[in-house]
Amino acid sequence: MAEPINSQETKIAIVTDSACDLEPELIEEYGIEVVPLHIIYRDREYRDRVDISPQEVYDSLEQEVPKTSLPSPAEIQAVFNRLREQKVTHILSLHLSSGLSGTYQAVSLIAQEFKDMIIEVVDTKTLSMGLGMTVIEAARESRRTVDFEHVVASAKKAVEQIKGYYVLSTLEYLKKGGRIGYVAGTIGELLSLKPIISINEEGKYFTFAKVRGREQSLKRLKQVLLDHLKESIASVAIVHGGSEKEARDLEKVAREHPNVKEVFFGQISPALGVHTGPGLVGLLVYPRLEGSI
């Protein structure tokens, strides 16, 4: 690691990967660098959210379920090199769960090559807008202060506080992709149980609740949101994978609640959609203040 740099010279950059699910407008507004994951079909390969959209992936799942891979070393190096040329002194690189992807490890290895910059690589133990809201928190903090340790601490605090919950139409794609974690599948599917899954401290999926049928699982997801909002003011993100109407219903609940500070909405990245399949509705809650307004 390089020697500490005088605060007057400090220039901080925030880096993440395409599993953050942030809208392009937010990425541009905060100057966030995004390294794309890859979607791999038998005869072609795409950069996540660069060459292929989430809907294109869902539309072709019946023909072929693609594989996914992490960014290449060259892509990671290119981002760090570009930031070096921009006179960046400190990089906070935030990535999806190491329990679900090798991206964090890959970035950590490449970061060691850049001795002239201070680079902190953080495993957020989450994905989608759980990662995205952490990235936004760090980006906002880096505008308020040039104290790099403070920016890193704000991101790590967000990692500890953000909770994610996901309803899937089927566990088939998680099983195919080897991402099933601690989610019990087959018997529940025979009984029409639709688990709400979450991510544990290892950054792996587990069953948060078992609910019978799609309608009831979405009602339970709404109740999870309302339970959080009884306890704190929060930022909320609603994400979906080919289930916009159901996700919009949940978004409406969030936007109308007085304890919601801000709402993010979007479709999950193709690289995540490959592993969840169509039909995902996700809820991410970031508690900001204890108690009600």
C-alpha positions as CSV (number, residue, x, y, z in Angstrom):
1,M,0.0,0.0,0.0
2,A,1.2,3.5,-0.8
3,E,2.2,6.1,1.8
4,P,-0.7,8.3,3.0
5,I,-1.2,11.2,0.7
6,N,-1.8,14.8,1.8
7,S,-5.5,15.5,2.1
8,Q,-5.2,18.6,-0.2
9,E,-4.1,16.2,-3.0
10,T,-6.6,13.5,-2.3
11,K,-8.8,12.5,-5.2
12,I,-11.2,9.6,-4.5
13,A,-12.9,7.3,-7.0
14,I,-15.6,4.7,-6.5
15,V,-15.5,1.5,-8.5
16,T,-18.0,-1.3,-8.6
17,D,-19.3,-4.0,-11.0
18,S,-22.4,-4.4,-13.1
19,A,-24.2,-6.4,-10.5
20,C,-24.9,-3.1,-8.6
21,D,-28.0,-2.6,-10.8
22,L,-27.6,1.2,-10.7
23,E,-29.3,3.2,-13.5
24,P,-27.0,4.8,-16.0
25,E,-28.1,8.3,-14.9
26,L,-26.9,7.6,-11.3
27,I,-23.6,6.1,-12.5
28,E,-23.0,9.2,-14.6
29,E,-24.1,11.7,-11.9
30,Y,-21.7,10.3,-9.3
31,G,-18.9,9.5,-11.7
32,I,-18.9,5.8,-10.7
33,E,-16.7,3.4,-12.6
34,V,-18.4,0.1,-13.4
35,V,-16.5,-3.1,-14.4
36,P,-18.9,-5.4,-16.4
37,L,-19.5,-9.0,-15.6
38,H,-19.9,-11.3,-18.7
39,I,-22.7,-13.3,-20.2
40,I,-21.5,-16.4,-22.1
41,Y,-23.5,-18.3,-24.6
42,R,-22.3,-21.3,-26.6
43,D,-21.3,-19.2,-29.6
44,R,-21.1,-15.6,-28.3
45,E,-20.2,-13.5,-25.3
46,Y,-21.6,-10.2,-24.0
47,R,-20.6,-7.6,-21.4
48,D,-23.3,-7.3,-18.8
49,R,-25.5,-4.2,-19.4
50,V,-23.1,-3.0,-22.1
51,D,-23.8,-5.3,-25.0
52,I,-27.0,-7.0,-23.7
53,S,-30.0,-5.9,-21.7
54,P,-31.8,-7.9,-19.0
55,Q,-34.9,-8.4,-21.1
56,E,-32.9,-9.9,-23.9
57,V,-31.5,-12.5,-21.5
58,Y,-35.0,-13.4,-20.2
59,D,-36.4,-13.6,-23.7
60,S,-33.9,-16.2,-24.7
61,L,-33.7,-18.4,-21.6
62,E,-35.9,-21.1,-23.1
63,Q,-33.5,-21.5,-25.9
64,E,-30.3,-21.4,-23.8
65,V,-29.4,-20.6,-20.3
66,P,-26.0,-18.8,-20.6
67,K,-23.1,-19.0,-18.2
68,T,-21.7,-15.9,-16.4
69,S,-18.2,-14.9,-15.6
70,L,-16.3,-12.2,-13.8
71,P,-14.6,-9.3,-15.4
72,S,-11.3,-10.1,-17.1
73,P,-8.0,-9.0,-15.5
74,A,-7.5,-6.6,-18.5
75,E,-10.8,-4.9,-17.9
76,I,-10.1,-4.3,-14.2
77,Q,-6.6,-3.1,-15.0
78,A,-8.0,-0.7,-17.6
79,V,-10.3,0.9,-15.1
80,F,-7.5,1.4,-12.5
81,N,-5.1,2.7,-15.2
82,R,-7.7,5.2,-16.4
83,L,-8.2,6.4,-12.8
84,R,-4.5,6.7,-12.4
85,E,-4.3,8.9,-15.5
86,Q,-7.0,11.1,-14.0
87,K,-4.7,11.7,-10.9
88,V,-6.9,9.6,-8.6
89,T,-5.1,8.9,-5.4
90,H,-7.6,6.7,-3.5
91,I,-10.0,4.0,-4.9
92,L,-12.8,2.4,-3.0
93,S,-13.8,-0.7,-5.0
94,L,-17.1,-2.3,-3.9
95,H,-18.2,-5.7,-5.3
96,L,-20.9,-8.3,-5.2
97,S,-20.7,-11.1,-2.6
98,S,-17.6,-13.3,-2.8
99,G,-20.0,-16.1,-1.8
100,L,-21.7,-15.7,-5.2
101,S,-18.9,-14.6,-7.5
102,G,-15.1,-14.5,-7.8
103,T,-15.2,-10.8,-8.8
104,Y,-14.0,-9.5,-5.3
105,Q,-11.0,-11.8,-5.4
106,A,-10.1,-10.9,-8.9
107,V,-10.2,-7.2,-8.2
108,S,-8.2,-7.6,-5.0
109,L,-5.4,-9.4,-6.9
110,I,-5.2,-6.7,-9.6
111,A,-5.3,-3.9,-6.9
112,Q,-2.0,-5.2,-5.5
113,E,-0.3,-4.2,-8.8
114,F,-1.1,-0.5,-8.3
115,K,1.4,0.5,-5.6
116,D,1.1,4.2,-6.3
117,M,-2.6,4.4,-5.3
118,I,-4.4,3.5,-2.1
119,I,-7.0,0.9,-3.1
120,E,-9.5,-0.6,-0.7
121,V,-11.5,-3.5,-2.1
122,V,-14.7,-4.4,-0.1
123,D,-16.8,-7.6,-0.3
124,T,-20.3,-6.2,0.2
125,K,-21.7,-9.7,0.9
126,T,-24.7,-8.8,-1.2
127,L,-25.7,-8.0,-4.8
128,S,-28.1,-6.0,-6.9
129,M,-29.3,-2.7,-5.3
130,G,-27.9,-3.9,-1.9
131,L,-24.6,-3.3,-3.6
132,G,-25.9,-0.3,-5.5
133,M,-27.1,1.5,-2.4
134,T,-23.7,0.9,-0.8
135,V,-22.0,2.4,-3.8
136,I,-24.3,5.5,-3.8
137,E,-23.6,5.9,0.0
138,A,-19.9,5.8,-0.7
139,A,-20.1,8.2,-3.7
140,R,-22.2,10.7,-1.7
141,E,-19.8,10.5,1.2
142,S,-16.8,11.1,-1.1
143,R,-18.4,14.4,-2.1
144,R,-18.8,15.5,1.5
145,T,-15.2,14.7,2.6
146,V,-11.7,13.8,1.3
147,D,-11.2,11.7,4.4
148,F,-10.8,8.3,2.6
149,E,-11.1,6.3,5.8
150,H,-14.3,8.0,6.6
151,V,-15.7,7.1,3.1
152,V,-14.6,3.5,3.5
153,A,-16.2,3.4,7.0
154,S,-19.5,4.7,5.6
155,A,-19.6,2.0,2.9
156,K,-18.8,-0.7,5.5
157,K,-21.6,0.6,7.7
158,A,-24.0,0.4,4.8
159,V,-22.9,-3.2,4.2
160,E,-23.8,-4.1,7.7
161,Q,-27.2,-2.4,7.6
162,I,-28.7,-3.1,4.2
163,K,-31.0,-6.1,4.1
164,G,-32.2,-7.9,0.9
165,Y,-35.2,-10.1,0.2
166,Y,-36.1,-11.9,-3.0
167,V,-39.2,-13.8,-4.3
168,L,-38.4,-16.1,-7.2
169,S,-40.9,-17.9,-9.6
170,T,-38.6,-21.0,-9.5
171,L,-35.4,-22.2,-7.9
172,E,-34.5,-24.0,-11.1
173,Y,-32.0,-21.4,-12.2
174,L,-30.3,-21.0,-8.9
175,K,-29.7,-24.7,-8.8
176,K,-28.4,-24.8,-12.4
177,G,-26.0,-22.1,-11.7
178,G,-24.8,-23.6,-8.4
179,R,-25.9,-20.5,-6.4
180,I,-28.5,-22.3,-4.3
181,G,-26.6,-21.8,-1.1
182,Y,-28.7,-22.7,2.0
183,V,-32.0,-22.6,0.2
184,A,-33.9,-25.8,0.4
185,G,-35.6,-26.4,-3.0
186,T,-37.1,-29.6,-4.4
187,I,-39.7,-30.7,-1.8
188,G,-40.9,-27.1,-1.4
189,E,-41.5,-26.7,-5.1
190,L,-43.7,-29.8,-5.1
191,L,-45.8,-28.2,-2.4
192,S,-46.0,-24.9,-4.3
193,L,-43.9,-23.2,-1.6
194,K,-42.3,-20.0,-2.8
195,P,-39.5,-19.1,-0.5
196,I,-38.5,-15.6,0.2
197,I,-34.7,-15.8,0.1
198,S,-32.2,-13.5,1.7
199,I,-28.4,-13.4,2.0
200,N,-26.5,-14.3,5.2
201,E,-23.3,-13.0,6.7
202,E,-21.3,-15.3,4.5
203,G,-22.9,-13.7,1.4
204,K,-24.8,-16.8,0.5
205,Y,-28.5,-17.3,-0.1
206,F,-30.7,-18.8,2.6
207,T,-34.5,-19.3,3.1
208,F,-35.9,-16.3,5.0
209,A,-39.5,-17.5,4.9
210,K,-41.5,-20.3,3.2
211,V,-44.8,-19.1,1.7
212,R,-47.3,-21.1,-0.3
213,G,-48.0,-19.6,-3.7
214,R,-46.8,-16.6,-5.6
215,E,-49.5,-14.2,-4.4
216,Q,-48.9,-15.0,-0.8
217,S,-45.1,-14.6,-1.2
218,L,-45.5,-11.1,-2.7
219,K,-47.9,-10.2,0.2
220,R,-45.3,-11.4,2.7
221,L,-42.6,-9.3,0.9
222,K,-44.8,-6.3,1.3
223,Q,-45.2,-7.1,5.0
224,V,-41.4,-7.4,5.4
225,L,-41.1,-3.9,4.0
226,L,-43.8,-2.5,6.4
227,D,-42.2,-4.2,9.4
228,H,-38.9,-2.5,8.6
229,L,-40.6,0.8,8.3
230,K,-42.2,0.5,11.7
231,E,-38.7,0.5,13.2
232,S,-36.8,3.1,11.1
233,I,-36.8,5.7,8.3
234,A,-35.2,3.9,5.4
235,S,-34.0,4.1,1.8
236,V,-35.7,1.4,-0.2
237,A,-34.9,-0.3,-3.5
238,I,-37.3,-2.5,-5.5
239,V,-35.8,-4.6,-8.3
240,H,-37.3,-7.2,-10.6
241,G,-36.4,-9.7,-13.2
242,G,-39.1,-9.6,-15.9
243,S,-41.8,-8.9,-13.3
244,E,-42.2,-5.1,-13.6
245,K,-46.0,-5.0,-12.8
246,E,-45.6,-6.9,-9.5
247,A,-42.5,-4.8,-8.6
248,R,-44.3,-1.6,-9.4
249,D,-47.1,-2.6,-6.9
250,L,-44.4,-2.9,-4.2
251,E,-42.8,0.4,-5.3
252,K,-46.1,2.2,-4.9
253,V,-46.3,1.0,-1.2
254,A,-42.7,2.3,-0.6
255,R,-43.3,5.6,-2.3
256,E,-46.5,6.3,-0.3
257,H,-45.0,5.4,3.1
258,P,-43.9,8.4,5.2
259,N,-40.9,6.6,6.6
260,V,-39.3,6.1,3.2
261,K,-36.5,8.5,2.5
262,E,-35.9,7.6,-1.1
263,V,-36.8,4.9,-3.5
264,F,-34.7,3.2,-6.2
265,F,-36.3,1.0,-8.9
266,G,-34.9,-1.1,-11.6
267,Q,-34.4,-4.4,-13.4
268,I,-31.6,-6.7,-12.2
269,S,-28.6,-7.1,-14.4
270,P,-28.4,-9.9,-17.0
271,A,-25.6,-11.6,-15.1
272,L,-27.9,-11.9,-12.0
273,G,-31.0,-12.7,-14.1
274,V,-29.3,-15.8,-15.5
275,H,-29.2,-17.2,-12.0
276,T,-32.7,-16.2,-10.8
277,G,-34.7,-16.7,-14.0
278,P,-37.8,-14.6,-14.9
279,G,-40.2,-13.7,-12.2
280,L,-37.9,-12.2,-9.5
281,V,-39.1,-9.4,-7.3
282,G,-36.6,-8.0,-4.8
283,L,-36.7,-5.7,-1.9
284,L,-33.6,-3.9,-0.4
285,V,-34.0,-1.9,2.8
286,Y,-31.3,0.5,4.1
287,P,-32.4,1.8,7.6
288,R,-31.3,5.4,8.0
289,L,-32.8,6.6,11.3
290,E,-34.3,4.8,14.2
291,G,-38.0,5.5,15.1
292,S,-40.8,7.0,13.1
293,I,-41.2,10.5,11.7
